[in-house]
Amino acid sequence: MNAYTTLGFTVTIDPTVSYSGYFNARNQSIILRKSGDTIYHEMGHFLAFVAGNVDKRSDFASIYNEEKGKYAGTNTNYVTQNASEYFAESFKDYTLNASALQKSRPKTYQAIVSALSNVTSQQINKLKLAYGPIWNQN
């Protein structure tokens, strides 16, 4: 995603951290324990943030409640614990096999496509204006 670098976000690999991955909007970063497909999950958190916190909206909450039971991947309890984790993992699924996501969880697939379409130059500039003062303090 061009928005990631445009907004000054970074990715760091730190084998000493206790978690697989962590997205931090305030610090403009993703920290991973090791390289691998966890990056796609963390980029899902980034997408949700950049697209306007879509994972926290009521329309996505409805999709989450309707389709979370159809999630058939690993770590089900973690992934389905809330809409934010579900969105992030669904972005990973979209990245790795969009057609499978579209077949198994079509509304979730459409929510990801919609979020991606919300990442425009105008939206990026809006984020720079809103968060720039916070980011410049770091």
C-alpha positions as CSV (number, residue, x, y, z in Angstrom):
1,M,0.0,0.0,0.0
2,N,1.4,3.3,-1.1
3,A,-0.4,5.0,1.8
4,Y,1.8,3.2,4.3
5,T,5.0,4.8,3.1
6,T,3.3,8.1,2.2
7,L,2.1,8.4,5.8
8,G,5.6,7.5,7.1
9,F,4.8,4.2,8.7
10,T,7.5,1.6,9.2
11,V,7.9,-2.1,9.8
12,T,10.3,-3.5,12.3
13,I,11.3,-7.1,13.0
14,D,12.1,-7.6,16.7
15,P,12.5,-11.3,17.8
16,T,12.5,-10.3,21.4
17,V,8.8,-9.2,21.5
18,S,6.2,-11.5,23.1
19,Y,3.6,-11.0,20.4
20,S,3.4,-12.1,16.7
21,G,2.7,-8.6,15.5
22,Y,1.5,-5.2,16.6
23,F,0.1,-2.2,14.7
24,N,0.5,1.2,16.4
25,A,-1.0,4.1,14.6
26,R,0.4,6.7,17.1
27,N,3.9,5.5,16.5
28,Q,3.3,4.9,12.8
29,S,4.6,1.4,13.0
30,I,4.1,-2.3,12.7
31,I,6.4,-4.5,14.9
32,L,6.7,-8.2,14.0
33,R,8.5,-11.0,15.9
34,K,9.5,-12.5,12.6
35,S,8.9,-12.1,8.9
36,G,6.0,-14.0,7.5
37,D,2.3,-13.6,6.7
38,T,1.5,-11.9,10.0
39,I,2.4,-8.7,8.2
40,Y,-0.9,-9.0,6.2
41,H,-2.9,-9.2,9.4
42,E,-1.2,-6.1,10.8
43,M,-1.7,-4.3,7.4
44,G,-5.4,-5.1,7.9
45,H,-5.3,-3.0,11.0
46,F,-3.6,-0.3,9.0
47,L,-6.2,-0.5,6.3
48,A,-9.0,-0.2,8.8
49,F,-7.4,2.9,10.3
50,V,-6.6,4.6,7.0
51,A,-10.0,3.9,5.6
52,G,-11.7,5.7,8.5
53,N,-11.7,3.1,11.3
54,V,-14.0,1.0,9.3
55,D,-13.6,-2.0,11.7
56,K,-15.3,0.0,14.4
57,R,-18.4,1.1,12.4
58,S,-21.8,-0.3,13.0
59,D,-22.2,-1.5,9.4
60,F,-19.0,-3.7,9.8
61,A,-20.1,-4.9,13.2
62,S,-23.2,-6.3,11.6
63,I,-21.1,-8.1,9.0
64,Y,-18.8,-9.4,11.7
65,N,-21.7,-10.7,13.8
66,E,-23.2,-12.4,10.7
67,E,-20.1,-14.0,9.2
68,K,-17.6,-14.5,12.0
69,G,-19.0,-18.0,12.5
70,K,-17.9,-18.9,9.0
71,Y,-14.3,-18.1,9.7
72,A,-12.4,-21.4,9.1
73,G,-8.8,-20.4,9.6
74,T,-6.4,-20.9,12.5
75,N,-6.5,-19.2,15.9
76,T,-10.3,-18.8,15.8
77,N,-10.8,-17.5,19.3
78,Y,-8.4,-14.7,18.8
79,V,-9.6,-13.8,15.3
80,T,-13.3,-13.8,16.2
81,Q,-12.9,-12.1,19.6
82,N,-13.9,-8.7,18.2
83,A,-14.5,-6.9,14.9
84,S,-11.1,-5.3,14.7
85,E,-9.2,-8.6,14.8
86,Y,-11.7,-10.2,12.5
87,F,-11.2,-7.3,10.0
88,A,-7.4,-7.6,10.1
89,E,-7.4,-11.4,9.6
90,S,-10.0,-11.0,6.8
91,F,-7.6,-8.6,5.1
92,K,-4.9,-11.3,5.4
93,D,-7.3,-13.8,3.9
94,Y,-8.1,-11.3,1.1
95,T,-4.4,-10.9,0.4
96,L,-3.6,-14.6,0.4
97,N,-6.7,-15.9,-1.4
98,A,-9.4,-13.3,-2.3
99,S,-11.6,-15.7,-4.2
100,A,-11.8,-18.1,-1.2
101,L,-12.8,-15.2,1.1
102,Q,-15.4,-14.0,-1.5
103,K,-16.9,-17.5,-1.5
104,S,-16.9,-18.2,2.2
105,R,-17.6,-14.7,3.6
106,P,-19.0,-12.5,0.8
107,K,-20.0,-9.6,2.9
108,T,-16.6,-9.5,4.6
109,Y,-15.0,-9.6,1.2
110,Q,-17.0,-6.7,0.1
111,A,-16.2,-4.7,3.2
112,I,-12.5,-5.2,2.5
113,V,-12.9,-4.1,-1.1
114,S,-14.9,-1.1,0.1
115,A,-12.2,-0.2,2.6
116,L,-9.5,-0.4,0.0
117,S,-11.5,2.0,-2.3
118,N,-11.7,4.5,0.6
119,V,-7.9,4.8,0.6
120,T,-7.6,7.9,-1.7
121,S,-5.2,10.8,-1.9
122,Q,-7.9,12.9,-0.2
123,Q,-8.2,10.4,2.7
124,I,-4.4,10.3,3.1
125,N,-4.2,14.1,3.2
126,K,-7.1,14.2,5.7
127,L,-5.1,11.8,8.0
128,K,-1.9,13.9,7.6
129,L,-3.8,16.9,8.8
130,A,-5.6,15.2,11.6
131,Y,-2.6,13.1,12.9
132,G,0.4,15.1,11.7
133,P,0.7,17.1,15.0
134,I,0.7,13.8,17.0
135,W,3.0,12.0,14.7
136,N,5.5,15.0,14.6
137,Q,5.8,14.7,18.4
138,N,7.2,11.1,18.1
